[in-house]
Amino acid sequence: MDEAEASGQVWRDEVRARPTAEQDRDALARLVEVDADSFEIELYERAVDPQVLSIDRAQRSHVGSTPGMCGDFESVSSAKEVE
């Protein structure tokens, strides 16, 4: 496994291990209900941003995709070797 493949695998493992954006949003909503300080409100506003939710879904979708697809490092490096 080369450096690019190893880096991609680390990223995929991190995406799989972290809570989803929806889980973060729900946890922050509960926190804001109990203790709404300005920092917590700012975090909640970011968590409910549709773009944040969309990016999280896209990253999780990519992690679940077949290796070598969707611009994965493996396919990019293989294409360069062919040239």
Helices and strands as residue ranges (DSSP letters): H 3-17, H 21-34, H 38-47, H 50-63, H 73-82
